[in-house]
Amino acid sequence: MILPPLNTLQAFEAAARLQSLSKAGGELNVTHAAISGQIKKLELWIGRRLFERSGRGVILTPAGAEFFRTLQPSLLAISTTAQSLRIRRERNKLIVACIPSIGTRWLIPELPRFSALYPDITIEVLYSRAHEVFDPERQDVLITHQNIVSDEMSSTLLFSRIAKPVASPRYLEMSKCDEHLNNATILHDEVISSWEDWFEKAGYRPTGLIHGPVYQDFNLLATAVIAGHGVALCPIEVFRRELAQGDLVILSNTSTLSDQGYLLICDKNSNRATKAFSDWFIKVCAQYSGSK
């Protein structure tokens, strides 16, 4: 795009609308001379006279009138859209994108507490894919396990992603599975390779192993393992409540993903609502994990 200097366009629009260089200067908080200088710069750039003197004011030349008819609605549209975006961003509405595992088991159960503390902040929770990266134009906060951040972003570790085999007491009573996972029905979260990595680290492969379903959504896997359908390789911190209540049991201390974690990512220059939510959720996770 080949455009005149943007300051000259703003000065020209104000002078043409108000038919006065002095009034335009007052509106833009600059001097009469500054407006006159911007107009001359624009006329040189275009190569045509845009104004003629008329008493104490100015009137548009035919070329100026033609340019004004095009410029004014364009600047108005830019101004209206920019103000709308700014108001929506400054309004106490918060867009939180969260992966399903954290959303259903941690974020949503705790949200009433946040609303009680900040009744003026409205939260919109979006479903986030595991490999989605933070986009400040689409979300205020992203809760994920992908540590892909730039210098403009803030990334805080919520808790570890360490994963171990778990099963329900009901399944252990009904199946022939033992502590070494012999005769176990293993459930898969998206990919079978997660279990392959665990077997390699454990240094053995159980006998009588049955490969159960592959669940694309983590919540489907969680429902299946709690219902007693088999053994799942799950992040321990995510199932902290079920483990504490005895609904699930850890079957082995061999773990994977010990070097990874769940993160809260937001813009470093966040608004009040984003800062309030981020501080609150970080404290919630720290309270339960006891790691901070």
C-alpha positions, 0 to 999 in steps of 0.5 A: 500500500502506498499511503501519504504520511498518516499524520497528514491525513488526520490533519487534513480530515479535521481541517476539511470537516471543521473548515478551519486550521485553527479549529483543527489544531484545537481538536488535535491539540496542536498549533495552527502552524502545525496543521498548516505544515501537515496540509502543505506536506500532504499537498506536496505528496499528492501534487495538488492544492487541497484548500483555498483561503476563505476569510478566516477559514478554508474551503476544499478545492475540487481535488480536496473535496474528492479526497475528503469524500474517500478519506473521511469514511475510511478514517471513521471506520478505522476509528469505530472498529479500533474503539470497539476492540479497545472497549471490548478488551478493557471491559471486564470480560475474560477469555480463557482457553484451556485444554480439556484435562485441566478445564473439566477437572480443575478450572470449571470446578473452581470457577464459582470461587473466582466469581465470588471474589470478582463478581464484576468479571465475566469469564468465557471458557474456550476449548483449546487443542493440546498443540494450540499456541497463545494468541492474544487476539483470540484469548486472554489466558491459555492453559496448556502443556505446550511451552511455546512463548515469546518475550511478550508472554508470561508463562507460569508452571501450574504443576507437573505433567508426570504420568503413572499407570492408574486404575480404579479399585473396582477394576483391580477387584474384577480383573486379573491385573497385578502390580506388574500390569500383567493381564491388564487392559490398557487404555490409550489417550490419543496415541499408543506411543505413550504406553510404549514410552512407559514400557521402555522406561519400566524395562519390561513388557507385561504378559497377557496385555490387552490393548483397549480403546484409544480415546481422542478426548482426555475426558473420555479416557478419564471417564473410562478409567474411573468407571473401571474399564482398564489401566490408564497412563495419566498425569497424577496431578490432574487426578489428584482428587480421585487419588486422594479419595481412593477412586483411583490407585497408582499401580507403579512408581515408574513415570513418564513426562517428568520433565513437562508441566501444565502452564498458564500463559498470558500477555505480560501487559495484561489488563486487570481481569487477566491479572486477577484470574491468573493470580487466583488460578496459580494460587489455587493450583499451588494450594492443592499441590503444596509445591509453591 
